[in-house]
Amino acid sequence: MLDGKENTHGITTSEKKTYTVDEIAALLNISMKSAYALVKSGQFHYIRAGRMIRVSKISFDKWLHE
């Protein structure tokens, strides 16, 4: 699992405010295609910044633990 691991910017996932779709796929052990479909399903909050998608860590973690 990604929790506690440091990324290239020196920030651990437990300190992050958002997840990337890559991180969602890794956390759930699913394909990128499935991760994009899940993100776009509207079950948790995400934002687009240009072409990048960032998923709210709080809303994702809440959804995951429900």
C-alpha positions as CSV (number, residue, x, y, z in Angstrom):
1,M,0.0,0.0,0.0
2,L,1.2,3.5,-0.6
3,D,0.5,5.0,2.9
4,G,3.7,6.3,4.4
5,K,5.8,6.0,1.3
6,E,7.7,9.1,0.1
7,N,7.1,10.4,-3.4
8,T,9.7,12.3,-5.6
9,H,8.9,15.6,-3.9
10,G,9.6,14.2,-0.4
11,I,5.9,14.1,0.6
12,T,4.4,11.0,2.1
13,T,1.0,9.9,0.9
14,S,-0.3,10.3,4.5
15,E,0.6,14.1,4.2
16,K,-0.9,14.5,0.7
17,K,-4.3,16.3,0.1
18,T,-4.9,14.5,-3.2
19,Y,-4.2,11.2,-5.0
20,T,-3.4,10.7,-8.7
21,V,-5.3,8.2,-10.8
22,D,-2.1,6.1,-10.8
23,E,-2.1,6.1,-6.9
24,I,-5.8,5.1,-6.9
25,A,-5.0,2.2,-9.2
26,A,-2.1,1.1,-7.0
27,L,-4.1,1.4,-3.8
28,L,-6.9,-0.7,-5.1
29,N,-4.7,-3.0,-7.2
30,I,-6.8,-2.3,-10.3
31,S,-6.0,-1.3,-13.9
32,M,-5.7,2.3,-15.0
33,K,-8.8,1.9,-17.1
34,S,-10.8,0.7,-14.1
35,A,-9.3,3.5,-11.9
36,Y,-10.4,6.2,-14.5
37,A,-13.9,4.7,-14.7
38,L,-14.1,4.7,-10.9
39,V,-12.9,8.3,-10.6
40,K,-15.4,9.4,-13.2
41,S,-18.3,7.5,-11.5
42,G,-18.8,10.3,-9.1
43,Q,-18.4,8.3,-5.9
44,F,-15.8,10.7,-4.5
45,H,-14.6,14.2,-5.3
46,Y,-12.0,15.0,-7.9
47,I,-10.8,18.0,-9.8
48,R,-9.2,18.5,-13.2
49,A,-6.3,20.8,-13.6
50,G,-5.8,20.9,-17.3
51,R,-5.4,17.3,-18.3
52,M,-4.5,16.2,-14.8
53,I,-7.0,14.6,-12.5
54,R,-6.5,14.9,-8.7
55,V,-8.8,12.9,-6.3
56,S,-9.6,14.4,-2.9
57,K,-7.8,12.2,-0.4
58,I,-10.4,12.8,2.3
59,S,-13.4,11.9,0.1
60,F,-11.5,8.9,-1.4
61,D,-10.5,7.5,2.0
62,K,-14.0,8.0,3.3
63,W,-15.5,6.1,0.3
64,L,-12.9,3.4,0.7
65,H,-13.6,2.8,4.4
66,E,-17.4,2.9,4.1
